[in-house]
Amino acid sequence: MKRLSKAVQDRVGRKGPPLLQDEHVPTSDDNSAHSSLQLVLVLKQNGVGEICRTIKAEIDTIWAVQSAFKTLASVGHFYFSCGETVFSVNPADGFYDSDGLLLALFALKKFPHHREHKHDQQAAWYALALLNALTTSDWYHIQLIGTVFSHRGVPLIARAIAMHVQVEEIALEGFQLLERIATVSQFFAVINRNHVLELAYHALSLYK
């Protein structure tokens, strides 16, 4: 019996190779990558489009818009920047196809001037965070965002920051967004016309 026990011990790794090689044991990184892949697949199939359709249907309901933008912003940095490593096309295309960009801009326009919600900070924060997440995408999408922003976006973003400049999260998301837009030289003029530099100095004086 002792000889059998020794043989078993030798077989499972005391003297011979282990039954399962270390490189075959899933690591925490492997598990994380698998979870990320599953999330991207779900979002690509129906998640983003369904959320955007919900925003359209409930655009007059502030809490629904807040929740939807919060969800998109929470997954945005992962979905739009990392998802391209999984698919041959950038998954952010699904967001644009669902009019998500226009919805976020519309929220920035609608709620700061709504009588009941003009002081609401969450809608502005979530919309800015979502747009900021989109700018982690490729150069084509930055150009697309900038083109839309040159007509409507930059004024709306600057106005949202100005109304809530005392809210650190809004100031941070908004200025990061404008910084990325400013990397495209053709948008310098519209940024200057909307006094973004003066607004940045004002924020600097508040947070120094």
C-alpha positions, 0 to 999 in steps of 0.5 A: 500500500505504501508503494502504491501511494508513492507511485501515485505521488510520483505520477501527479508531480513529485517526480514526473510532470504535473497532470496539467501544465501551468500554461494550461491553467486559466489565469486571472487575465485569461478570465478577464479577457473572456468576460470582456469578449462576452461583453463586447459580443452582447453589446455588439448584437443588441446592447447599444442599439437598444439603449439608443432606441430607449433614449429616443422613446423616452427623451422627455423623461430625465431619469430614463435619459440619465440612466441610459447615458450612464450605462453607455458612458460606463462601458464606453471606454472599454467598448469603443476602444477595446472592442476593435481588437475583437472585431474587424470593424470598430464597434463604435459604428453601431453607436453612430448607426443608432444616432447615438451621437446626435442623441447625446448632443440633443441631451446637452441642448435640451436639458440645460434649458428645460425649466425643470431640469436646467440645473440638472448636473447628471444629464450633462455629466453622463452625456459628456462622459459618453462623448468623451468615451467615443473620442478614444476611438480611431482617427476617422471617428474623431474627424466625424465627431469634430465635423458634427461638433463644428456646427452644434457640438462645441457650443453645446459642450462649452455651454454645459461646462460653463453652467456646471463648471463648479462640478469637477466631473463635468469640467474634467469630461468636458475639457478632455473632450474639447482637448481631443477635438482640438487635435484636429487643426481645422476645428481651432476656429470654432473652439476659439469662437466659443471662448473655450480658452477663457473658460479653461482659465476660469476653471483653472482659477476655481481648481488651483 
